[in-house]
Amino acid sequence: MSASLKPIPAALHRGEKELPFVSYQEGVQFQLLQADIEGGLWVVRIRAQPGVTIQRHKHTGEVFAYTIAGSWKYLEYPEVNTAGSYLYEPAGSIHTLHILKNNPAITDVWFAIRGANLNLDDKGNVEAVIDAGAALEIYLAGCRAAGHAHPNVIGA
């Protein structure tokens, strides 16, 4: 191969069962699919029980979400995300994710997140920062606690 030609990068694949779901908070499990710490991108899939609320947070970067099953909304907005819904969140958006109580089963959502989630208290103060590196640490700790082998997260 000539010095001017670089090899074509291979596509990376992970099957649904290759990466375990682990506990994030009561009623919520997550699967970390990709963690690009240098690039500030993390991709997660969450599964949440009906009626669960995830802490209010602000995004430092944009977020892309696709709902696989169930229904959820942000308490600050009227729109409800149902299976097949796509949601774009611009950097700077602030909201509280809530899984609707009338779901007959879990809600399953895929998120690609750039930057960090700044978890906020009731007064708007930052309580925690979750970025690609923190998400990876939380996921690896959850895998260890559940007795799973080290997961093959893309980018980790």
C-alpha positions in Angstrom: 0.0 0.0 0.0 1.3 3.4 -0.9 2.2 5.8 1.9 -0.4 8.2 0.7 -3.3 5.7 1.1 -4.8 5.1 4.5 -6.8 2.0 5.2 -10.5 2.4 5.1 -11.9 2.4 8.6 -14.2 -0.5 9.4 -17.8 0.0 10.6 -18.3 -1.1 14.2 -21.2 -3.2 15.3 -22.7 -4.2 18.6 -25.6 -6.5 18.8 -28.4 -5.7 21.3 -27.3 -8.5 23.7 -23.6 -7.8 23.5 -23.8 -4.9 26.0 -25.8 -5.4 29.2 -28.3 -3.1 30.6 -27.4 -1.9 34.1 -29.1 0.1 36.8 -28.9 3.9 36.5 -31.5 4.8 39.2 -34.5 3.0 40.6 -36.8 2.0 37.7 -34.2 2.9 35.0 -31.6 0.8 33.3 -29.2 1.9 30.6 -26.9 0.4 28.0 -23.8 2.4 26.9 -23.2 1.8 23.3 -20.5 4.3 22.6 -18.3 6.6 24.6 -16.0 9.0 22.6 -14.4 10.9 25.5 -12.2 13.0 23.3 -15.0 13.9 20.9 -17.5 14.4 23.7 -20.1 12.0 22.3 -21.9 9.3 24.2 -24.7 7.0 23.0 -27.1 5.3 25.4 -30.2 3.3 25.4 -32.5 3.6 28.4 -35.3 1.3 29.6 -37.5 2.8 32.2 -40.6 1.7 34.2 -43.9 3.7 34.0 -44.0 6.7 36.2 -40.2 7.2 36.6 -38.8 10.7 36.5 -35.1 11.4 35.7 -33.6 14.5 37.3 -33.9 17.9 35.6 -30.8 18.7 33.6 -29.3 21.0 31.1 -27.4 19.9 28.0 -24.1 21.6 27.0 -24.4 20.1 23.5 -27.1 18.8 21.2 -29.0 15.5 21.7 -30.7 13.2 19.3 -33.4 10.8 20.6 -35.4 8.0 19.1 -38.2 6.2 21.0 -38.3 2.5 20.4 -41.2 1.6 22.8 -43.4 3.3 25.3 -44.1 7.0 25.9 -42.4 9.8 27.7 -42.2 13.6 27.8 -40.4 16.5 29.3 -42.4 18.0 32.1 -41.6 21.4 30.7 -43.2 20.7 27.3 -46.5 19.4 26.1 -45.2 17.0 23.4 -45.3 13.2 24.1 -42.7 11.0 22.6 -44.1 7.6 21.5 -42.7 4.6 19.6 -41.2 5.9 16.3 -40.8 9.5 17.6 -37.6 11.4 16.9 -36.6 14.3 19.1 -33.8 16.9 18.6 -32.6 18.9 21.6 -30.4 22.0 21.0 -27.5 22.8 23.2 -28.7 24.7 26.3 -32.0 23.0 26.6 -33.2 22.3 30.1 -35.8 19.7 31.0 -37.0 16.8 33.2 -37.6 13.5 31.5 -40.7 11.7 32.7 -42.0 8.3 31.7 -45.8 8.3 31.5 -47.6 6.3 34.2 -50.1 4.8 31.8 -47.5 2.8 29.8 -48.4 -0.9 29.8 -44.6 -1.8 29.8 -41.2 -0.3 29.8 -40.2 2.7 27.7 -37.2 2.2 25.6 -35.3 5.2 24.1 -32.0 5.7 22.3 -30.0 8.9 22.8 -26.9 10.3 21.2 -25.5 13.1 23.4 -22.8 15.6 22.6 -21.2 17.3 25.6 -22.5 16.9 29.1 -25.7 16.7 31.1 -25.6 19.2 34.0 -27.9 17.6 36.6 -29.8 20.5 38.4 -31.3 20.8 41.8 -34.6 22.6 42.6 -32.8 26.0 42.5 -31.0 25.4 39.2 -27.6 24.6 40.8 -25.5 21.9 39.2 -25.4 18.8 41.3 -23.5 16.5 38.9 -21.9 16.6 35.5 -22.4 13.5 33.3 -20.3 13.5 30.1 -18.9 10.6 28.0 -16.2 9.9 30.5 -18.6 9.9 33.5 -21.1 7.8 31.6 -18.4 5.2 30.9 -17.4 5.1 34.6 -21.0 4.7 35.7 -21.6 2.0 33.2 -18.4 0.0 34.0 -19.2 0.2 37.7 -22.8 -1.0 37.0 -21.4 -3.9 35.0 -19.0 -4.9 37.7 -21.7 -4.6 40.4 -24.0 -6.9 38.3 -21.2 -9.4 37.7 -21.0 -8.7 33.9 -17.7 -9.1 32.1 -16.0 -5.9 30.9 -18.3 -4.6 28.1 -17.0 -3.9 24.7 -18.3 -0.3 24.4 -17.4 1.4 21.2 -14.6 3.9 21.9 -13.8 2.6 25.3 
